[in-house]
Amino acid sequence: MVAVAGALGVLVASFLPWGRSGGASRTSYELVAAAGRLEVVSGAVAVGVRGWYLVPFLVACTWLAAARRRLLVTATLSALVGSAAVALAVAVKASPVGAETGTSVALVAGATALIGAARSAWEHRRQS
C-alpha cells in the first residue's frame, strides 16, 4: 500500500542527517530539539514541531490501520505524517542550516505518503 510505504519512508528519513551546523550533521529529531532549546519557533508552530516526535508512533498506527483494512484511518494518518514531513523538510531547506540528504528523502517520502493517503481515501469512498 502506497500510504504505508510513504509513511515508512518518512520514518526512515527522520533518522537520516537533515542539517549541518558547524561540523555536525543532525537528524530531524536533533534539529527539532535544537529549535526548541533556541526558542526559534513559538506558539502553535512550536507545538506542531514538537509533535514531530510522534512520527514513529503515527507510522506504526498507519501500518496497523492498513493491516486492518481501515482505509479512512490509513488515509488520515498517512496524510498527517506526509504533511508533517513535507512541512518540516521545507522549513529546514529554507533555514540557514545546511540541508542534507534527510530533507530530500523526507520530501519524496512525504509526497508519497500524501499520494497514498489520497488513494486510500478514494478506495474508501469507492467501497462505501
C-alpha positions as a Python dict, from the first residue, in 0.01 Angstrom:
ca = {
    (1, 'M'): (0, 0, 0),
    (2, 'V'): (141, 336, -108),
    (3, 'A'): (27, 518, 206),
    (4, 'V'): (220, 282, 432),
    (5, 'A'): (527, 285, 209),
    (6, 'G'): (532, 664, 215),
    (7, 'A'): (489, 675, 592),
    (8, 'L'): (768, 420, 638),
    (9, 'G'): (986, 630, 410),
    (10, 'V'): (922, 932, 631),
    (11, 'L'): (1022, 727, 935),
    (12, 'V'): (1350, 622, 772),
    (13, 'A'): (1415, 978, 655),
    (14, 'S'): (1359, 1113, 1006),
    (15, 'F'): (1674, 932, 1125),
    (16, 'L'): (1892, 1043, 832),
    (17, 'P'): (2104, 1360, 851),
    (18, 'W'): (1876, 1659, 790),
    (19, 'G'): (2104, 1951, 856),
    (20, 'R'): (2460, 2052, 919),
    (21, 'S'): (2551, 2314, 1174),
    (22, 'G'): (2916, 2370, 1246),
    (23, 'G'): (3088, 2040, 1190),
    (24, 'A'): (2798, 1817, 1296),
    (25, 'S'): (2519, 1656, 1098),
    (26, 'R'): (2188, 1638, 1280),
    (27, 'T'): (1879, 1420, 1240),
    (28, 'S'): (1533, 1571, 1227),
    (29, 'Y'): (1487, 1495, 1596),
    (30, 'E'): (1810, 1672, 1687),
    (31, 'L'): (1709, 1975, 1480),
    (32, 'V'): (1368, 1986, 1648),
    (33, 'A'): (1534, 1966, 1991),
    (34, 'A'): (1779, 2243, 1897),
    (35, 'A'): (1497, 2464, 1767),
    (36, 'G'): (1315, 2415, 2099),
    (37, 'R'): (1622, 2496, 2307),
    (38, 'L'): (1699, 2804, 2100),
    (39, 'E'): (1331, 2909, 2101),
    (40, 'V'): (1340, 2955, 1724),
    (41, 'V'): (971, 2866, 1699),
    (42, 'S'): (690, 2968, 1930),
    (43, 'G'): (318, 2933, 1983),
    (44, 'A'): (119, 2685, 1777),
    (45, 'V'): (415, 2625, 1545),
    (46, 'A'): (627, 2513, 1842),
    (47, 'V'): (356, 2266, 1943),
    (48, 'G'): (344, 2133, 1587),
    (49, 'V'): (722, 2099, 1568),
    (50, 'R'): (734, 1911, 1899),
    (51, 'G'): (468, 1681, 1752),
    (52, 'W'): (739, 1552, 1517),
    (53, 'Y'): (844, 1317, 1798),
    (54, 'L'): (516, 1131, 1739),
    (55, 'V'): (615, 1026, 1386),
    (56, 'P'): (731, 673, 1481),
    (57, 'F'): (404, 612, 1669),
    (58, 'L'): (192, 755, 1386),
    (59, 'V'): (373, 541, 1129),
    (60, 'A'): (307, 230, 1339),
    (61, 'C'): (-59, 329, 1363),
    (62, 'T'): (-71, 382, 985),
    (63, 'W'): (66, 33, 927),
    (64, 'L'): (-180, -116, 1177),
    (65, 'A'): (-477, 64, 1021),
    (66, 'A'): (-374, -60, 676),
    (67, 'A'): (-332, -416, 807),
    (68, 'R'): (-685, -398, 948),
    (69, 'R'): (-814, -252, 619),
    (70, 'R'): (-928, 72, 782),
    (71, 'L'): (-879, 280, 470),
    (72, 'L'): (-1005, 611, 605),
    (73, 'V'): (-788, 587, 917),
    (74, 'T'): (-491, 487, 700),
    (75, 'A'): (-555, 786, 474),
    (76, 'T'): (-583, 1027, 766),
    (77, 'L'): (-268, 909, 942),
    (78, 'S'): (-67, 893, 620),
    (79, 'A'): (-177, 1245, 528),
    (80, 'L'): (-74, 1369, 873),
    (81, 'V'): (270, 1206, 853),
    (82, 'G'): (324, 1317, 493),
    (83, 'S'): (218, 1675, 561),
    (84, 'A'): (442, 1699, 866),
    (85, 'A'): (740, 1561, 674),
    (86, 'V'): (696, 1797, 382),
    (87, 'A'): (642, 2100, 608),
    (88, 'L'): (944, 2028, 828),
    (89, 'A'): (1170, 1946, 532),
    (90, 'V'): (1072, 2268, 354),
    (91, 'A'): (1133, 2466, 674),
    (92, 'V'): (1480, 2313, 713),
    (93, 'K'): (1565, 2374, 346),
    (94, 'A'): (1456, 2739, 385),
    (95, 'S'): (1655, 2787, 706),
    (96, 'P'): (2019, 2893, 735),
    (97, 'V'): (2107, 2537, 842),
    (98, 'G'): (2273, 2347, 559),
    (99, 'A'): (2014, 2093, 441),
    (100, 'E'): (2132, 1736, 397),
    (101, 'T'): (2001, 1412, 245),
    (102, 'G'): (1726, 1351, 501),
    (103, 'T'): (1529, 1656, 392),
    (104, 'S'): (1519, 1544, 28),
    (105, 'V'): (1424, 1189, 125),
    (106, 'A'): (1155, 1329, 356),
    (107, 'L'): (1010, 1542, 75),
    (108, 'V'): (982, 1242, -158),
    (109, 'A'): (851, 1009, 114),
    (110, 'G'): (610, 1275, 242),
    (111, 'A'): (473, 1331, -107),
    (112, 'T'): (439, 955, -149),
    (113, 'A'): (251, 934, 181),
    (114, 'L'): (16, 1212, 64),
    (115, 'I'): (-47, 1038, -268),
    (116, 'G'): (-109, 714, -80),
    (117, 'A'): (-347, 894, 153),
    (118, 'A'): (-547, 1025, -142),
    (119, 'R'): (-556, 678, -295),
    (120, 'S'): (-670, 519, 33),
    (121, 'A'): (-941, 781, 73),
    (122, 'W'): (-1052, 718, -286),
    (123, 'E'): (-1069, 342, -225),
    (124, 'H'): (-1268, 400, 93),
    (125, 'R'): (-1512, 623, -93),
    (126, 'R'): (-1544, 368, -374),
    (127, 'Q'): (-1622, 90, -127),
    (128, 'S'): (-1881, 294, 64),
}
